[in-house]
Amino acid sequence: MTQVTIRKNAKGDITGFSVEGHVDFRLEGNDVLCAAVSTLVSHTIGMICEFTDDACENTVDEEKPEVVFNLTAESPSRESRVALESFESSIYDLAEAHPDNISLVYEEV
């Protein structure tokens, strides 16, 4: 099971996310669902890091496995907000379609 935690501030803005665990949808190396989640994570982080000036931090623990991403800017750009909202929407869709494999939770920060 993969757990995706999306962190939102009191205004409802996404400030970061973490993804932990394996999807276990298919055999290792053939897991298209795991690949979809990994692609969304990489794409979102890449978009923010490469195309905005927003301060952020990203840690990866391959042993656990876990990815933690947080915006550290007080006022993130519109582009970062759009990237994170798009990530949320896509992960929501995957979690709804595969509730035995992906869990989506929210955390207020």
C-alpha positions as CSV (number, residue, x, y, z in Angstrom):
1,M,0.0,0.0,0.0
2,T,1.2,3.5,-0.8
3,Q,0.1,6.3,1.4
4,V,0.1,9.8,0.0
5,T,-0.2,12.6,2.5
6,I,-1.0,16.1,1.2
7,R,-0.2,18.9,3.6
8,K,-2.4,22.1,3.4
9,N,-2.2,25.3,5.4
10,A,-5.2,27.0,7.1
11,K,-6.1,28.8,3.9
12,G,-6.3,25.5,2.0
13,D,-3.1,25.9,0.0
14,I,-1.0,22.8,-0.5
15,T,2.4,23.3,1.1
16,G,3.8,19.8,0.4
17,F,3.3,16.1,0.3
18,S,4.8,12.8,1.2
19,V,4.6,9.4,-0.5
20,E,5.5,6.3,1.4
21,G,5.4,2.6,0.6
22,H,4.9,0.4,-2.4
23,V,1.8,0.2,-4.4
24,D,2.0,-3.6,-4.9
25,F,-0.4,-3.6,-7.8
26,R,1.7,-6.0,-9.9
27,L,5.0,-7.8,-9.7
28,E,8.0,-5.6,-9.0
29,G,9.3,-4.2,-12.3
30,N,5.9,-4.5,-13.9
31,D,3.9,-2.2,-11.7
32,V,2.2,0.4,-13.9
33,L,0.4,1.9,-10.9
34,C,3.6,2.4,-9.0
35,A,5.1,3.9,-12.2
36,A,2.2,6.3,-12.4
37,V,2.6,7.5,-8.8
38,S,6.4,7.8,-9.3
39,T,5.9,9.8,-12.5
40,L,3.5,12.2,-10.8
41,V,5.8,12.8,-7.9
42,S,8.9,13.3,-10.1
43,H,7.0,15.5,-12.6
44,T,5.5,17.8,-9.8
45,I,8.8,18.2,-8.0
46,G,10.7,18.8,-11.3
47,M,8.2,21.4,-12.4
48,I,8.5,23.4,-9.2
49,C,12.3,23.1,-8.9
50,E,13.0,23.8,-12.6
51,F,10.4,26.4,-13.5
52,T,9.8,28.5,-10.4
53,D,12.0,30.4,-8.0
54,D,10.1,29.0,-5.0
55,A,12.2,27.7,-2.1
56,C,11.5,24.1,-1.4
57,E,13.1,21.0,0.1
58,N,12.9,17.4,-1.1
59,T,14.1,14.3,0.7
60,V,14.2,10.7,-0.6
61,D,14.6,7.6,1.5
62,E,14.9,4.7,-0.9
63,E,15.2,2.1,2.0
64,K,11.8,3.1,3.5
65,P,10.7,4.0,0.6
66,E,9.6,7.6,1.1
67,V,9.6,10.9,-0.7
68,V,8.9,14.1,1.2
69,F,8.5,17.5,-0.6
70,N,7.7,20.8,1.0
71,L,7.5,24.4,-0.2
72,T,9.5,26.6,2.2
73,A,8.5,29.9,0.5
74,E,6.0,32.0,2.4
75,S,4.1,32.9,-0.7
76,P,4.5,30.3,-3.4
77,S,4.0,31.2,-7.0
78,R,0.9,30.5,-9.0
79,E,2.9,27.9,-11.0
80,S,3.7,26.0,-7.8
81,R,0.1,26.1,-6.7
82,V,-1.1,24.8,-10.0
83,A,1.5,22.0,-10.1
84,L,0.5,20.9,-6.6
85,E,-3.2,21.1,-7.3
86,S,-2.7,19.0,-10.4
87,F,-0.7,16.5,-8.4
88,E,-3.5,16.3,-5.9
89,S,-6.2,15.8,-8.5
90,S,-4.3,13.0,-10.3
91,I,-3.4,11.2,-7.0
92,Y,-7.1,11.5,-5.9
93,D,-8.2,9.9,-9.1
94,L,-5.7,7.0,-8.7
95,A,-6.7,6.5,-5.1
96,E,-10.4,6.4,-6.0
97,A,-9.7,3.9,-8.7
98,H,-7.4,1.7,-6.6
99,P,-8.4,2.0,-3.0
100,D,-6.6,-1.2,-2.0
101,N,-3.3,0.1,-3.3
102,I,-3.2,3.9,-2.7
103,S,-4.4,5.7,0.4
104,L,-4.8,9.5,0.3
105,V,-4.8,11.5,3.5
106,Y,-4.7,15.2,4.4
107,E,-2.8,17.0,7.1
108,E,-3.2,20.6,8.2
109,V,0.1,22.4,8.8
